[in-house]
Amino acid sequence: MNPHDLDRSKRAAVDHPIHDLLARRWSPRAFDERPVDRELLHQLFEAARWAASSFNEQPWRFLVAERQAEAEFSRMLECLSEGNRAWARRASALAISVSKLAFDRTGKPNRHHAHDVGMATANLAIQATALGLHVHMMAGFDVEKARTTYGVPEGFDPLTAMAIGHLGPIEVLDERKQAREREPRTRLPLTEVVFRERWGNPI
Ligand SMILES: Cc1cc2nc3c(=O)[nH]c(=O)nc-3n(C[C@H](O)[C@H](O)[C@H](O)COP(=O)(O)O)c2cc1C
C-alpha cells in the first residue's frame, strides 16, 4: 500500500452502493516522481481500447510521454496551462486524448466522438485505480500547441490532457492545493440529475 494513500478519505460518500473501483477513483495533484512500469502503462491504454463506441468507430487516439524520456515529457508539459503544469510535472506520465471527428466509412460528422473518447478515458482511469495508480484529467492545456507539437492531422482534435502516476506526499503542494487535496469529493444528488416522466421531475 502506498504510504501516501488518501484513498480512504477521498472515497466517494455514496448514497447507494457502487463498485469499489468507482468509489475509489479520484483526481489527485500530489504525485510522486516514480516512473510507471511500461507494462502497466500499456494496460491503461488497453483498457481504453476496449471501450464501447458508436458504430465501433473507436475515435480515440492518445499521445503519451513518460517522465523517463525527459525531453518528451517536457514537451508535453509545455502544452499544459501554467496552473496544471505546477503539479502535473511530478506525474509519471502525461497523455493527451485526441478525438477523430468524422466516421471513416461515410465521412459524416460523428456526433458521439467526444462521448466515446470519454468512455475510453473513463476505462483508463478505472484500470489505473485497479493497478494502484491515479489519473487526473485536464481541460487546461493549449490545444493548438498540442496540435502543432505533435502534428495532429486535420479531422482530429486534441481533447483532454491527463496526468498519470503514483500518489505522493501531500506536502509537495502549496497550502491552498493541500487544502483542496483534502476536501471531500462532492456530487449533485441523483434527484437533480435523473428525471422521470418530465424534465426536472426527480426519480
Ligand atoms: C474533462 C476534464 C477536465 C478537467 N480539467 C482539469 C484541469 O484542467 N485542472 C484540474 O486541476 N482538474 C481538472 N479536472 C479534474 C476535475 O476537477 C475533477 O475530476 C472533479 O473535481 C471531480 O473530482 P474527482 O475526479 O476527484 O472525483 C478535469 C476533469 C475532467 C474530467
The ligand as an ORCA input file, in Angstrom:
! r2SCAN-3c Opt
* xyz 0 1
  C     -12.510     16.701    -18.868
  C     -11.938     17.096    -17.535
  C     -11.143     18.232    -17.441
  C     -10.559     18.593    -16.222
  N      -9.687     19.649    -16.197
  C      -8.974     19.899    -15.075
  C      -7.921     20.848    -15.098
  O      -7.590     21.464    -16.134
  N      -7.242     21.049    -13.934
  C      -7.525     20.389    -12.779
  O      -6.848     20.610    -11.777
  N      -8.518     19.443    -12.736
  C      -9.237     19.176    -13.856
  N     -10.191     18.187    -13.868
  C     -10.456     17.417    -12.636
  C     -11.837     17.726    -12.055
  O     -11.801     18.972    -11.405
  C     -12.245     16.578    -11.108
  O     -12.400     15.405    -11.851
  C     -13.556     16.910    -10.381
  O     -13.375     17.977     -9.493
  C     -14.083     15.713     -9.597
  O     -13.112     15.252     -8.702
  P     -12.684     13.701     -8.650
  O     -12.160     13.358    -10.045
  O     -11.593     13.639     -7.620
  O     -13.883     12.911     -8.305
  C     -10.807     17.825    -15.057
  C     -11.619     16.682    -15.164
  C     -12.172     16.319    -16.374
  C     -12.997     15.045    -16.455
*
